[in-house]
Amino acid sequence: MKRRTVVAVVSSVALLPALAGGVARAADWPEHTIRWIVPFGAGGANDLIARAAADAVSKRLGQPVIIENKPGAGAILGADVVARAKPDGYTWLIGAAGVVTNSMIQAKMPYKDSDLVPVGMIAVAPSVIVVNPSVPANNLKEFIAWAKTQGKGIDWSTAGSGSTPHFVAEMLREDGVNVNIIPFKSGSEGVTAVLTGTVPVTSEASIVVLPNVKAGRLKALATTYKKRITAYDQLPTAKEQGFANVEIGHWAGLFAPKILDRMAKELEAAVRSPEFRDKMVPAGIEPEPGTTADFVAFITAERERLGRLAKKANMRTDQ
């Protein structure tokens, strides 16, 4: 089977027939160790999600599922390894938002979007909007009211152009907030800028900011997830506070050059398991089990929604 039998993700309706034709059903798979490529460094949210899911899937498949961290170039380096891999079911990608957004903001890409096929969602580390304790706001409504009184606008730290914090800022711009984007090399650097008071506000993954919120070093204004965070349910969503368009999370899902139906099935079962949930929820991460069709629909919707924002904001990595 050729690598590019699966067409690009244009719409869930158009894609699903292609997936059906591209599913491998080798009865003897897997016969040896499977690699999951994480295109980020060890210790972050995606790495934590990947390792917990790999352990659960490995037990179900009866073969080792090992994690290889290949960070670099905004997750493009690791994604390219999988896009170019032999489509034999032994090399997979733990993808994040960059799988959707990189082709929107990069002048050149080493692979096509259609080279990475959505297999299944795993989990989401909800995004949390946080401010330095000196900011006179205790929720998102108060922050936006205050921000609108600041003539020069509000500095907002991001993990670079096209990062999740950047998209949150652009969503708030659509609600009339004058935001000055202050890019950093990573999300942790952006959070450090808020901790030190260099920048008043940012948003980052729950696993990154909640320890600082609980310690009083940051104030949490809202989660931009679709529901409240299980491990910190006193924090309302942006939607609950009247900002329904402010919705995004730091998600992780499985991609491959082609789908094997058994991997998709075992992944969904693993993500639904109490064992996986017990590892994720206390860290502020929400399991997101679902079918391949569910994941395809999600990717399709995100590509359209975030593509509009990226174009409107002229998001480019060469800025």
N, C-alpha and C positions, 0 to 999 in steps of 0.2 A: 504494500500500500504506500502510495507516495505521501510525502509530508504535507502537501498543501491541498489535500482533498477537501478539507473543511474550509468553507468560505468565511469571509470576514464577518465579525459580529455587527450586523447592520440593524437587525431587529430580531426579537425572539421568534417571531413567526417565520422569518426567512431562515433563521439559523437552525432551528430544531430538525428539519428534514436532513440538513447536511450532517448534523451530529449523528442522527440515526444511521446514516450510511457510513460514518467514520468510526463507529464503535467496534473495538476489537473484542473478541470473545474467545481468546485462546484458553482452552480447557486446562492447559498445563501451567498457566501463569499464576503466581510467580514462582520461578525456580531458584532464584538467588536474591541477594541483597538489593533493595530499592533505594534510590537516592531522592531526597527532597531538597531542592536548592532553595535556600533562604537568601534573598538578595540584599540583606542587611547584616550588620554585625551581631555578634552574640549578645544576649542579655536584654534585648528590646522586646516590645510587645509581640511582634511577628515571630521572633525567635521562640519566645515562651509558648505561644499558641502552637507553632509548628512542632515543637518537641513533645508537647502533651498529646497532640493529635497523632503524631508518628508512633508514639508508644502504644496508643490505643489501637491504631490500625495494624501495627506490626503483630500484635497479639491475635487479631482476627485473621490475618493472612497467613500466619505461621512462618513469616520471613522477616529478617531485620529491615526496618525502615530508618535509614540514617540521615542526619541533617548535615548539610554542607553549607556553611556561610560564605557567600561570595558577594560582599558589598561593593558598591562603587557606581558612579555615574547615575545617581538617582534611581538605583535598582535596575538599571538597564543591563549592567554587566552580567548579573546573575540570570536575568530573564533571557538574555541572548544565549547563554549556555543551554538552556532548555529548548529554546526555539530552534537551535541547530542540532539538538540531540537526535539520535536514532529513535524513531517512534515505536519502541518495543515495549513500553510500559515500565521501564526501569529508571527513568529520569523525569522528575516532576518539579513544578515551581510552586512555592508558597508566595503567591502574588498579593499585591496590595493595590491601593488606588493608582499607583504609577502605571500599572498594566493598562489602565483606562486612559490616564491623562498624559503620559509621556509623549505619545504621538501628537498630542495637541500643542505641546509647548516646545518640542525639540525640532530644530531645523532638519536634522537627519537622524534616522533610526536604522540600526543594523538589522532589524527584522521587521516583519509586518505584523499588525495586530492579529491577523488571521493565523499566524504561526503558533499562537498560544490559545488553546481551546479551553473554555471554562468547564471545570469538572464538578466542583461543589464548594459552597461557602463553608467556612469553619467557625469563625468567631469574629466579634467586633470588640475592640477596646474603645468605648465611647469617647468622643471628643468632649472636653470640658473647657469652658471659657473661664479663665482665671485672671485676677488682677492683683497687683501689689496691695497689701493691707492699707496703704495710705490713700488709695482711691476711695472717694466718698460715695460708694455704691455697694449694696449688699445683694443685689439681684440684677438681672439683665435689663429690666425696665428702668431701674434707677441709673444704671450705667449709661444707657443710651440717652436718657434725659440729660445727664451730666455731660456726656460727650458732645452733645449738640450745643452746649454753651462754650465749648473750647474753640475759639476762633481759628486757630491754626490746625485744628484736627487732632486726632488721637494717634499716637505712635502704636503700632501693633507688630510684635515680633513674629516672624514666620521661620519655617525650616527651608526657605528658598522658594523661588517661583514655582507655582503649581503644587505646592505642598498642601496638606489638609488645613493647617492654620491659615494659609493664604486664601483658600476657598471660603473658610468661615468669615474672614474679613470682607471678602467680596460680597458674600450674602448679606452681611450687615450694611454694606454700602448701599445695597438695594433698598434698605429700610431707612436711608437718609443719613447714615452715620459717616462723617468725614474721617476716613482712616488713612493714615500714612503707613505704608508697608515698609517694615524694617527687616530685611532678610538676614538670616544667620545660616551657618552651614548645617545645622542640625536642630531638631526639636529641643534637645536638652540645652543647647546654647540659648535658644529663644526663651526657654523657661528660666534659665539662670539670669537673663537680662531683666525679667520681671521680678525675680526674687531680690535682685540688687537694686531695683528701682530705676534702672537705666531706661527701661520701657515699662509703661504701666499695665499693659494687657497683652494676652495671647490666648491661644487655645492649644491644648495638647491631649494626648491619650490619657485616659483615666489612670492607667498603671503608672504613668510618669508623674502626674500632678496630685493625685489624691493623698499620698503620704505627706506632701507639703501642705495641703489643705487641712488635713487632720491635725497637723502640728502647728497650725496657725500662721505659717509662713506665707500662705497665699489665701485669697478669698475666691471661692467658687461661685460664679454667677448663674451658670446654667450648663446643662449638658445638651449637646447638639444631636444626641442620639434620639431615636424615635420613641423611646420610653425611658423612664427613670432607671438609673444604674442600681442593680440589685444590691450591691454591697454598700451603696451610699444613697439610699432612696429618699433622703430628705432634700436632695437637690432636684429642683424642678427642671423640666425640659425647656428649651427655647420656645417650643410650640405652646406649652402651657402658659407661657408669659406673653403670648401674642405674636410670636415671630415664627410662623409655621414654615417659612422658606429656609430657615436656618437649621438645616438637618444634614449631618454627615458624620461618619465615624471612621476610625482607623481599623479597617476590616482586613481579614486575611482569608484567602481562598486558594483552592488547588487548581492549577492549570497544567496542561501537557501538550505535546505536539499532536496527540490524539487521545481520545477517551478509551479507557477500558471499563466496561460496565461493572465489573466486579469491584474495581477500586472506588468508583462512584458510590456503589451500594455500601461497601464496608466503611467508607469515610462518613457517610450520613449516619450509619449505625453507631460509629465511634463517637461522633459529635453529640448524638442523643444520649449517650451513656451517662449514668450518674458519676462514674469515675472521672470522665472528662469535665463534667460540670463542676465537680468538687474541686478540681484543680484551677479552673478558670474564675469562677464567680468571686471567691474571696479576694482575688487580685483586681477586681473591678472590671473583668472581661466577661462579655456575654456570649455564650455559645449560640451559633446560628445554623442549626441543622436544616437541611432541605435537599431537594432533588437537583439534578443537573439542570432541569428546565427552570427551576426557581432561580438558580444562579445565573443562567443565561438572561433571564428577564431582568435581574438586578443589574448586570453588567450593561445591558442594552440601555436601560433607563439612566444609569450613571453617565454613560458615554454621551447621551443626548443632553442631560441636565448640566453636567460639568463642562461639556463642550461649549455650551452657550455662554457660561460664565467666563471661561478661559478666553473666548473670542472677544467678549465685551471688555474684559480687563486687559486685553493684549498681553496675556501671560506668555513670556518667552524666557528660556533659560539663558539667552545671550544678552538679557537686559542689564 
